[in-house]
Amino acid sequence: MLEFDTVSKSFWTGTQRKVILDRASFQVRLGQSLGILAPNGTGKTTIINMMAGLEKPDEGEIRRGCRVSFPLGFMGGVVNRHSGTENTRYIARLYGLDPDYAEAFCRWMTDIGEYFDMPVGTYSQGMRARFCFALMLAIEFDIYLIDEGMPATADAAFNKRAGRILRQRLEGATVVIVSHLPDTLRRFCRSAAVLRAGRLFMFDSLDEARQHYDYETNG
């Protein structure tokens, strides 16, 4: 289970304080995927990053009783001066994964040949995206975090391989997805929440959340 207990988060924009969450409490239970609807600029990525442990709350506590992924498509977490091999084996050890398996999987998934043994800092943007996505797929999580839909690269063959494996993983996993588009949530979630002015309004169905979201957004 992933739990937010009276969590608050805000930023100073230079002219005013922008509130992302104001004493929010909610749970994501395994087997109960959650969609969060929010307009652009209201803090969707910040919430996902807090779930992943990439950002800390100002107040409150975030408890993770299961294995929570980093956000799909997240480009951080790798060391540019180290090779794909070194990064893969190090991250595999952090997650208790067999380094040999992780390396073999990522080599096959990325299909970047000799570049896998070169520093990640020498990769093109597309190669780096494929490498980071492959790392995420090498590890099986209980909860997968998705920010604004499925990530993709410019490589069609990679997208096909990665998409097939990701669909298989998500079938048996719990998903948290944030988006400003209700239809993006529909394929993953039955229940949803709406983020508005730092408050998270929970609904039993996506349709109820969408009605509330449309009313608040369009008036």
C-alpha positions in Angstrom: 0.0 0.0 0.0 1.1 3.6 -0.7 -0.3 6.1 1.8 -0.2 9.9 2.1 -0.9 11.0 5.7 -1.8 14.8 6.1 0.8 15.7 3.4 1.4 19.3 2.4 3.6 20.6 -0.4 4.0 24.1 -1.8 6.5 26.2 -3.8 7.4 29.9 -3.7 7.1 31.2 -7.3 8.8 34.5 -6.6 5.6 36.4 -6.2 3.3 34.0 -4.3 3.2 30.6 -2.7 1.8 27.9 -5.0 0.0 25.1 -3.0 0.3 21.6 -4.5 -1.3 19.7 -1.6 -2.8 21.0 1.6 -2.9 18.3 4.4 -4.0 15.6 1.9 -4.6 12.0 3.2 -5.3 9.1 0.9 -4.3 5.5 0.2 -3.5 3.5 -2.9 -4.2 -0.2 -2.2 -2.7 -2.9 -4.3 -5.2 -4.0 -6.9 -7.0 -0.7 -6.9 -5.5 1.6 -9.6 -6.0 5.3 -9.2 -6.2 8.1 -11.7 -5.7 11.7 -10.7 -7.2 14.4 -12.9 -5.7 17.9 -12.7 -5.2 20.9 -15.1 -1.7 21.6 -16.3 0.4 23.5 -13.8 -1.4 22.3 -10.7 1.3 19.9 -9.5 0.6 16.5 -11.2 4.3 15.8 -11.7 5.2 16.9 -8.2 2.7 14.4 -6.7 4.0 11.6 -8.8 7.6 12.5 -7.8 6.6 12.5 -4.1 5.0 9.0 -4.6 8.3 7.8 -6.0 10.4 9.4 -3.3 12.0 11.9 -5.6 10.6 14.8 -3.7 9.8 15.2 0.0 6.7 16.7 1.4 6.9 19.9 3.5 4.7 18.3 6.1 3.1 14.9 6.7 4.3 11.4 6.0 4.4 9.2 2.9 4.5 5.5 3.6 5.4 2.9 1.1 4.5 -0.7 2.1 5.3 -2.1 -1.3 7.7 -1.6 -4.3 6.8 1.7 -6.0 8.3 2.5 -9.4 10.0 5.6 -10.5 7.8 7.6 -13.0 7.7 5.9 -16.4 9.9 7.8 -18.7 11.9 9.3 -15.8 15.3 10.4 -17.2 17.1 10.9 -13.9 18.8 8.4 -11.6 21.7 7.3 -14.0 25.3 8.6 -13.8 26.4 10.1 -17.1 30.1 9.2 -16.6 29.3 5.6 -16.1 28.4 3.1 -18.9 25.1 1.5 -19.5 26.6 -1.7 -18.1 27.8 0.0 -14.9 24.5 1.9 -14.3 22.4 -1.2 -15.0 24.4 -3.5 -12.6 24.4 -0.9 -9.8 20.7 -0.2 -10.0 20.0 -3.9 -10.2 21.8 -4.4 -6.9 19.9 -1.5 -5.3 16.6 -3.3 -6.1 17.9 -6.8 -5.2 17.8 -7.9 -8.8 20.4 -10.3 -10.4 22.9 -7.9 -12.2 23.6 -10.5 -14.9 19.9 -10.7 -15.7 19.3 -7.0 -15.6 22.3 -6.3 -17.9 21.2 -9.0 -20.4 17.6 -7.7 -20.4 18.6 -4.1 -21.0 21.1 -4.9 -23.7 18.4 -6.8 -25.6 15.7 -4.2 -24.9 17.8 -1.1 -25.9 19.5 -2.7 -28.9 22.2 0.0 -28.9 25.2 -2.4 -29.5 28.6 -1.1 -28.4 27.1 2.0 -26.9 25.9 0.0 -24.0 29.5 -0.2 -22.8 30.1 3.6 -23.3 29.3 6.4 -20.8 25.6 7.3 -20.8 26.6 10.9 -21.2 27.6 10.1 -24.8 24.1 8.8 -25.7 21.8 10.7 -27.9 18.5 11.8 -26.3 16.7 8.9 -27.9 19.2 6.3 -26.8 19.1 7.7 -23.3 15.3 7.5 -23.3 15.4 3.8 -24.4 18.0 3.0 -21.7 16.0 4.6 -18.9 12.8 2.9 -20.0 14.6 -0.5 -20.3 15.9 -0.1 -16.7 12.4 0.5 -15.5 11.1 -2.6 -17.3 13.9 -4.7 -15.9 12.4 -4.3 -12.4 9.0 -5.6 -11.5 7.1 -3.2 -9.2 3.8 -3.5 -7.3 2.7 0.1 -8.2 3.6 1.8 -11.5 3.6 5.6 -11.7 2.6 7.2 -15.0 2.8 10.9 -15.6 0.5 12.1 -18.5 0.3 8.8 -20.4 2.7 6.2 -21.8 6.2 7.3 -22.6 7.5 6.6 -26.1 10.7 7.0 -28.1 11.3 7.7 -31.8 12.4 4.1 -32.3 9.3 2.1 -33.5 10.9 -1.3 -33.0 11.8 -0.4 -29.4 8.3 1.0 -28.7 6.8 -2.3 -29.9 9.1 -4.4 -27.7 8.7 -2.2 -24.7 5.0 -1.7 -25.1 4.3 -5.4 -25.2 6.3 -6.0 -22.0 4.8 -3.0 -20.2 1.2 -4.1 -21.0 2.0 -7.5 -19.6 3.4 -5.9 -16.4 0.5 -3.5 -16.0 -2.1 -6.2 -16.3 -1.2 -7.6 -12.9 0.0 -4.4 -11.3 -1.5 -1.4 -9.6 -1.2 1.9 -11.6 -1.3 5.5 -10.5 -1.7 7.8 -13.4 -2.0 11.6 -13.4 -3.3 13.6 -16.4 -5.3 16.6 -17.5 -7.2 14.3 -20.0 -9.9 12.0 -18.6 -9.6 9.6 -21.6 -5.9 9.0 -20.7 -7.0 7.5 -17.4 -9.8 5.3 -18.7 -7.7 2.4 -19.9 -6.1 2.0 -16.5 -8.5 3.1 -13.8 -12.0 2.7 -12.5 -11.7 5.1 -9.6 -10.2 8.6 -9.8 -9.5 11.8 -7.9 -9.5 15.4 -8.9 -6.8 17.8 -7.8 -8.0 21.3 -7.2 -6.3 24.2 -5.3 -4.3 21.8 -3.1 -7.2 19.5 -2.3 -7.7 16.0 -3.6 -11.3 15.0 -4.1 -11.8 11.2 -4.3 -14.5 9.5 -6.4 -15.7 5.9 -6.7 -15.8 6.1 -10.5 -14.0 7.8 -13.2 -17.2 9.2 -14.6 -18.0 10.9 -11.4 -14.5 12.4 -11.2 -14.8 13.5 -14.9 -18.1 15.3 -14.2 -16.6 17.2 -11.2 -13.4 17.9 -13.2 -15.4 19.3 -16.3 -17.6 21.4 -14.1 -14.6 22.9 -12.2 -12.5 23.4 -15.3 -15.2 24.7 -17.7 -17.6 26.3 -15.2 
